[in-house]
Amino acid sequence: MKVKISNKEIRRYLDIETPEFQKYVAPLINLANLYAQGTRPNVVGQMSELIQEFEGKTLVEWEKWYLKKKPDAIKKQQRKFSIK
């Protein structure tokens, strides 16, 4: 079963405002992520496979499950973005 949740829905559920960036900030962030490779499967896991394994229903359940499954993922990702 495929479930698609929009960013707008996620922000509504978490009661988060949509950030407003100046014109070139978002593309710059995307470029930084591209070069740092911080969201590659070897860093954070293969999301298409992980989401198939996940049996929960909520974002909170996902967060707990993911952190148990991939406890180093956030630190690995942060290291990719750290200034050397």
Backbone hydrogen bonds in HBPLUS format (Angstrom, degrees):
<---DONOR---> <-ACCEPTOR-->    atom                        ^
c    i                          cat <-CA-CA->   ^        H-A-AA   ^      H-
h    n   atom  resd res      DA  || num        DHA   H-A  angle D-A-AA Bond
n    s   type  num  typ     dist DA aas  dist angle  dist       angle   num
A0010-ILE N   A0006-SER O   3.05 MM   4  6.42 163.1  2.08 153.7 158.1     1
A0011-ARG N   A0007-ASN O   2.91 MM   4  6.13 164.4  1.94 152.3 156.3     2
A0012-ARG N   A0008-LYS O   2.99 MM   4  6.20 149.1  2.09 141.0 149.9     3
A0013-TYR N   A0009-GLU O   2.87 MM   4  6.17 163.2  1.90 157.4 160.9     4
A0014-LEU N   A0010-ILE O   2.97 MM   4  6.14 156.4  2.03 151.2 157.6     5
A0015-ASP N   A0011-ARG O   2.82 MM   4  5.60 107.3  2.36 133.3 149.1     6
A0016-ILE N   A0011-ARG O   2.83 MM   5  4.76 163.3  1.86 139.0 144.6     7
A0015-ASP N   A0012-ARG O   3.26 MM   3  4.93 151.4  2.34  93.8 102.2     8
A0025-VAL N   A0022-GLN O   3.23 MM   3  5.65 162.1  2.26 119.6 125.0     9
A0028-LEU N   A0024-TYR O   3.25 MM   4  6.23 149.1  2.35 137.1 145.7    10
A0029-ILE N   A0025-VAL O   2.90 MM   4  6.21 154.1  1.96 155.8 163.2    11
A0030-ASN N   A0026-ALA O   2.97 MM   4  6.24 161.2  2.00 153.8 158.9    12
A0031-LEU N   A0027-PRO O   2.91 MM   4  6.14 152.6  1.99 144.6 151.9    13
A0032-ALA N   A0028-LEU O   2.94 MM   4  6.17 159.7  1.98 148.4 153.7    14
A0033-ASN N   A0029-ILE O   2.98 MM   4  6.26 157.8  2.03 150.2 155.9    15
A0034-LEU N   A0030-ASN O   2.91 MM   4  6.12 151.9  1.99 143.2 151.5    16
A0035-TYR N   A0031-LEU O   2.95 MM   4  6.23 164.8  1.97 158.2 160.0    17
A0036-ALA N   A0032-ALA O   2.89 MM   4  5.99 156.7  1.95 147.7 155.0    18
A0037-GLN N   A0033-ASN O   2.88 MM   4  5.72 136.8  2.07 141.4 150.9    19
A0043-VAL N   A0040-ARG O   2.86 MM   3  5.35 153.8  1.93 116.6 125.4    20
A0044-VAL N   A0040-ARG O   3.02 MM   4  6.29 163.6  2.05 164.6 167.4    21
A0045-GLY N   A0041-PRO O   2.75 MM   4  4.21 135.6  1.94 117.6 126.5    22
A0049-GLU N   A0046-GLN O   3.00 MM   3  5.55 132.9  2.22 113.6 125.5    23
A0050-LEU N   A0046-GLN O   2.94 MM   4  6.17 165.7  1.96 155.6 160.4    24
A0051-ILE N   A0047-MET O   2.89 MM   4  5.87 168.6  1.90 154.2 156.1    25
A0052-GLN N   A0049-GLU O   3.11 MM   3  5.21 128.4  2.39  97.5 111.2    26
A0053-GLU N   A0049-GLU O   3.21 MM   4  6.58 143.4  2.35 146.0 155.6    27
A0053-GLU N   A0050-LEU O   3.07 MM   3  5.18 125.1  2.38  98.0 111.9    28
A0054-PHE N   A0050-LEU O   3.08 MM   4  6.32 142.9  2.22 149.1 159.4    29
A0062-TRP N   A0058-THR O   2.98 MM   4  6.28 154.2  2.05 144.6 152.0    30
A0063-GLU N   A0059-LEU O   2.90 MM   4  6.16 162.0  1.93 150.5 154.7    31
A0064-LYS N   A0060-VAL O   3.10 MM   4  6.36 166.8  2.12 152.2 154.4    32
A0065-TRP N   A0061-GLU O   2.92 MM   4  6.03 167.2  1.94 151.5 155.8    33
A0066-TYR N   A0062-TRP O   2.72 MM   4  5.79 169.6  1.73 160.1 163.2    34
A0067-LEU N   A0063-GLU O   3.01 MM   4  6.06 165.3  2.03 148.3 152.4    35
A0068-LYS N   A0064-LYS O   3.07 MM   4  6.22 142.3  2.22 141.3 151.1    36
A0069-LYS N   A0065-TRP O   2.91 MM   4  6.12 152.9  1.99 147.5 155.6    37
A0070-LYS N   A0066-TYR O   2.71 MM   4  5.77 160.5  1.75 158.1 163.0    38
A0073-ALA N   A0070-LYS O   3.23 MM   3  5.49 158.5  2.28 112.3 118.7    39
A0076-LYS N   A0072-ASP O   2.89 MM   4  6.05 164.1  1.92 164.8 170.2    40
A0077-GLN N   A0073-ALA O   2.93 MM   4  6.08 160.9  1.97 149.0 154.2    41
A0078-GLN N   A0074-ILE O   2.88 MM   4  6.08 158.4  1.92 149.9 156.0    42
A0079-ARG N   A0075-LYS O   2.96 MM   4  6.18 154.8  2.03 147.9 154.2    43
A0080-LYS N   A0076-LYS O   3.18 MM   4  6.49 143.7  2.31 141.9 151.2    44
A0080-LYS N   A0077-GLN O   3.14 MM   3  5.17 124.2  2.47  95.4 109.4    45
A0081-PHE N   A0078-GLN O   3.05 MM   3  5.22 131.1  2.29  99.7 112.6    46
A0082-SER N   A0078-GLN O   3.02 MM   4  6.19 116.1  2.44 141.5 158.5    47
A0082-SER N   A0079-ARG O   3.31 MM   3  5.07 149.3  2.41  93.0 101.7    48
